[in-house]
Amino acid sequence: MDDAVVVTPGKVPGIPAPLRGLFPLLVALPVLFGLQWALSDAPFATYLLSVMGVNVILAVSLNIVNGMTGQFSIGHAGFMAVGAYVSGVLSLALKEVAISGLPVVLSDQLFFVAALLTGGVAAAVCGFLVGLPSLRLRGDYLAIVTLGFGEIIRVVVQNTEVFGRALGLSGTPQTSSVAMVGFWVFVVVLVSRRIAGSSHGRSLWAIREDEVAAEAMGVDTTGYKVRAFVVSSFFAGVAGALFAHFVPIINPNSFTFVKSMEIVVMVVLGGLGSTSGAILAAVFLTLLPEGMRSAFTAMSEEGSSLAQQVDQIRMPVYGVLLVVLMLSRPQGLFGTRELWDVLPRWMARRRKGQS
């Protein structure tokens, strides 16, 4: 009962008053531009933060389906691939084009935003086409359908000339930035929390708790699940588009089943239904391989060769983390709660224990 969702009519649950309205946007924009300026001479930190931001977008967007709606999708990397390749091809087509009367940098950024939105819309359309028939299914059947979709996308990309086949797509303009990635992190978190506190979100929570009872109460379960799936797919496509614009080459190996499972692990580790839990898990699991590389390098002279094997042992490490988590805390780090719900109680218990 600790993780039950309580919704007060007319209020957004679990969101402090300072985080509502325009206040988050007014705070986020200066912070993002300041961070971009501070990292202008730190390419590795810029890359690492960009990867972290993309993973946060993927985890939070998947949490809308797997966490709030209680479905089990394991094909999120497929939607990411759609956004990456569609936006990449569009950016390559517009690479030599500029808007007259505007500075080149501003023109490139406008085309970049257009590519992001195009990639997101393309992924959302695929989400609708996949979700409309498959979300009538439940449990393992839905997982199998989404897994099949992800593999179909990867095979199509490998055999399509315009997408570079197995060699990948190269030459995409590197117009992404930490500020742009951070802005979309802000947007996906805001949308996720707004959905959670809306009447639409209450229907999603009802479907998660008991789909049969929700349908008996008049909730259009298939319609709500499809809409959640489309929103989730859109942000996965945007994440893929961002990824395509800060890596030198995108290839099918970046969007395999393993990538989908990494995103699922982030959602489960943070807590199904917890946006802040998904964020913290995505940050932790993004930094974990880098920490392992540093540890290997420090432990032995062969650290450099061991560091190259981090990607091979990453999934076993994820598996061990999941086993430990499921044994110690099956609901994840936060369950359905958010960080701002958990911290006050934890601090109150600690003060009580010290007194």
C-alpha positions, 0 to 999 in steps of 0.5 A, spaced: 500 500 500 506 504 500 506 505 493 499 506 491 497 512 487 493 517 490 490 523 486 487 529 489 481 532 484 484 538 481 491 537 483 497 534 480 500 529 484 507 528 487 509 535 484 511 541 488 508 548 487 515 551 484 515 546 479 508 548 476 507 553 471 512 557 467 517 557 473 521 550 470 522 553 463 525 560 466 530 556 470 532 551 465 533 555 459 539 559 463 542 553 466 542 549 459 545 555 456 550 556 462 552 548 461 553 549 454 558 555 455 562 551 460 563 545 456 565 548 450 572 546 451 570 539 454 568 534 448 568 528 452 564 531 457 559 534 452 559 527 449 558 523 455 552 528 458 549 528 451 549 520 451 546 521 458 541 525 456 538 521 450 538 515 455 534 519 460 529 521 454 528 514 452 527 511 460 522 516 461 518 515 455 518 508 456 516 509 463 509 512 460 508 505 457 511 500 462 510 504 468 504 508 468 500 504 463 503 497 466 504 494 459 511 491 457 514 493 451 521 491 449 522 494 442 524 501 444 530 501 440 526 500 434 523 507 435 529 510 436 532 507 430 526 510 426 528 517 429 535 517 428 535 514 420 529 519 418 532 525 421 539 523 419 537 522 412 533 529 412 539 532 415 544 530 409 539 532 404 539 539 407 546 539 409 548 544 403 541 548 404 541 555 408 535 560 409 537 566 406 537 572 411 539 568 417 546 567 420 548 560 418 548 557 425 541 559 426 539 556 419 543 550 421 539 549 428 532 551 425 533 545 420 536 541 426 529 542 430 525 540 423 529 534 423 528 532 430 521 533 429 520 529 423 524 523 426 519 524 432 513 524 428 516 518 424 517 514 430 510 516 433 507 514 426 510 507 427 508 507 434 501 508 432 501 503 426 504 498 431 500 499 437 493 499 434 493 492 433 498 490 438 496 493 444 489 489 444 494 484 446 496 483 453 503 481 457 508 477 454 504 477 447 505 485 447 512 484 448 513 479 443 510 484 438 514 490 440 521 485 440 519 483 433 518 490 431 525 492 433 528 487 429 524 488 423 526 495 423 534 493 424 533 488 418 530 493 414 535 498 415 541 493 414 538 492 407 536 499 405 541 503 401 539 510 403 540 508 410 547 506 409 546 498 409 550 495 415 555 500 414 551 505 417 549 512 415 555 517 416 556 525 414 550 527 418 551 534 421 554 534 428 549 540 430 546 537 436 549 540 443 548 539 451 543 545 451 538 541 446 539 535 449 537 538 456 531 541 453 528 535 450 530 532 457 526 537 460 520 537 455 519 529 456 520 530 464 515 535 464 510 531 459 511 525 463 509 529 470 503 532 466 500 526 464 501 522 470 497 528 474 491 529 468 485 525 467 488 521 462 494 519 466 489 517 472 486 512 466 493 510 465 494 508 472 487 505 472 489 500 466 495 499 470 492 496 476 486 492 473 485 493 466 479 489 466 476 493 472 478 499 468 474 497 462 468 495 466 468 502 468 468 505 461 475 506 460 477 506 453 483 501 454 485 500 447 485 508 446 489 510 452 494 505 451 495 507 444 495 514 445 501 513 451 504 508 446 504 514 441 507 519 445 512 514 448 514 513 441 515 520 439 520 521 444 524 515 443 524 518 435 527 524 438 532 521 442 534 517 436 534 524 432 539 527 437 543 521 438 544 521 430 547 528 430 552 528 435 555 521 433 559 521 427 556 514 424 550 511 426 549 503 424 544 498 426 548 495 431 546 501 436 539 499 436 539 492 437 535 488 442 540 489 447 539 497 447 532 495 448 533 491 454 538 497 457 532 501 457 527 496 460 533 495 466 533 503 467 525 503 468 525 497 472 531 499 476 528 506 478 521 504 479 515 502 474 511 509 474 517 513 477 519 519 473 525 521 477 527 514 478 527 513 471 532 519 471 536 517 476 537 509 474 539 512 467 544 517 469 547 511 474 547 506 468 550 511 463 556 512 468 557 505 470 561 503 464 565 509 464 566 508 472 568 500 470 573 503 465 577 507 470 577 502 475 580 497 470 585 502 468 587 503 475 587 496 477 592 493 472 597 495 467 592 491 462 587 496 464 586 499 457 585 492 454 580 490 459 577 497 458 575 495 451 571 489 454 566 493 458 561 493 453 561 485 453 560 484 461 556 490 462 549 486 461 551 481 466 553 487 471 546 489 469 543 482 470 546 482 477 543 489 479 536 486 477 537 480 481 539 484 487 534 489 486 528 484 485 530 480 491 531 486 496 526 491 493 521 488 487 518 495 486 524 498 484 528 504 487 522 509 488 516 504 486 511 509 483 513 515 488 517 520 486 524 523 489 520 529 492 515 524 495 521 520 498 526 524 501 522 528 506 520 521 509 527 519 509 530 525 512 524 525 517 526 518 519 533 519 520 532 525 524 527 521 529 532 515 529 538 520 531 533 523 537 
